Each structure stands twice: as structure tokens, then as C-alpha cells.
Amino acid sequence: MRFILVFIILIVQLYADKDSYNRGEMLFFANGCSGCHGPSAEGSSTYPRLANKKQVYLKKKLIDFRAGKAQSVSQQMMSQFAKKLSDKNIEDLSYFLSHHKKVKYEDINDDVLGGVGS
């Protein structure tokens, strides 16, 4: 009986994580995060890499940005984006980034063109 309960919990967790990942991915692209941080959240010389950073760190930074806490001008820009994020949005976005899988550039172009080839 214990084995069945553990199995059910693992299955539920697996699907919950997949949903959180998908919602986070949607938020990343819908809010224009990829415009600065790159389509694979790889960052650039100006903007930091977000892919595969610790979820706790990403979550704290987003909460701080939402509260208007910033230590530089570029961080102040993030406050504008983070203000509209709910706690659930921050949870999903930080989950997506911390478990990031490389995004195929072709998939992004297809999405911009209305889902062609998706």
C-alpha cells in the first residue's frame, strides 16, 4: 500500500512540474524576457544568463524586483516587468528558468508567425 501511495505522489508531482514548466515558458516569451535575456535565457554581455540558475535565487530576485528593490539602472528596468507578476507567476517562471531546456530557434519563429509548424 505504501508503494502505491509513493507512486501516485511521484506521478502527480511529475505532471505538476510539467505544468509549472510550461506556464513559466509561456510567461518568459509573453512578457518579452527573451528580448533581453535571449530565446534560451542564455544572456548577453549586457543581460545576465537566467537558464539553469537556482530556483530560490531567481524567485528572490523577481520578488525583490516586484517590490522595487534594485541596485542598478538595469535592475530598475526589471521592476517594470516584475510588478505585474503574481506569486504563482514568479513560482512558474523561476521553475522554468531553473529547469531550462534549450529552446529551438525555429520553434520561436513559428510561434511569432502564429504557430506555423508547431
N, C-alpha and C positions, 0 to 999 in steps of 0.2 A: 504494500500500500504506500509506503514511504517513497519507493522508487517512482511510482506513478505520479505522486504529488510533485516530486522534484522535476520529473519530465515535463509536466504541464507548466510549471513555473518557468522552465527554460524556454519552452515554445512561446509562451506569452511574452517573455522578455525579448526574444528574438524578433517577433513581429512589432513590438512596441518600439524597439530600437530602429527598425527599418522605417517605420512611420516617422519617427523623430528625424532621422537622417534625410528622408525625402522632403519633409516640411522645411528643414534647415536649408536644404539645397534650393528649394523654391524661394525662400526668403533671401538667400545670398544673391540670386540673379534678379529677383523682382525689385530689390532695394538698390540695385546698382553697385553692389560691393565689388563685383568683378571689374568694373570700370577702373578702379584704382589698384585693387589687390590682385588682379589678373583672373582669368577664367578658371584657373586651377588653384586659386588662392596662393600662388607662388610668390607674390610680392614683386617689388622692383627696387631700384636704387632709392626711390622716394618713399614707398609704402611698404610696410612690413609683411613678411610671409605670415599667413594665418593657418595654412594647411598643416595638420598634424601637431599643432601645439596642444598643450594640456587643456582639457575642457574647463577645469576650475579657473585657470588663468584667463581664458577667453571670456568666460562668464563674468568674472570680476571686472575685467576691463569694460565690457559692454554695460554693466550696471553702473560703473563709475562714469562712463561717457553719458549715459542716460541722465545721471544726476548732475551733469555739467562739470564734472571734475576732469581737468585737463592740465597737462604740464607743458604743452607746446601749442603753437598755432595749428599744426596739422592734426593734433589730437582734438582741438576745439572743433574742427570740421566734423569729427565723428559724433559730437554731441547732437548735431542736427539730424543725423541718421538714426541715432540710438534713442532719441526722445520718443519716437513713435513705436518702439518695440515693447511688447508686453513681457512679463516674466516668462511665459511659455515660449514666446518668440526667441528670447535670449537663450533659453534652455535648448531649443531645437537648433538654432544657429550655431551655438557653441558645440553641440553634439556633432553636427555635420562637419564643422571645421576640424574638430579633434579626431574624427574618424574618416577624414577626407580620402576619397579615391580620385585618382586623376580623371579629369573631365576631358572627353574628346572634343577638340575644337569644332569638328564638323557638326556635332550634336548641338552646340551653341548656335551656330549659323542656322541650322534647321529650325531651332526654336524661334530665332529672330524672324525667320521667314514664315512663321505661322505653323510650325510643326511638320514641315515637309520632310519626309524620310524618317520621322520619329516613330 
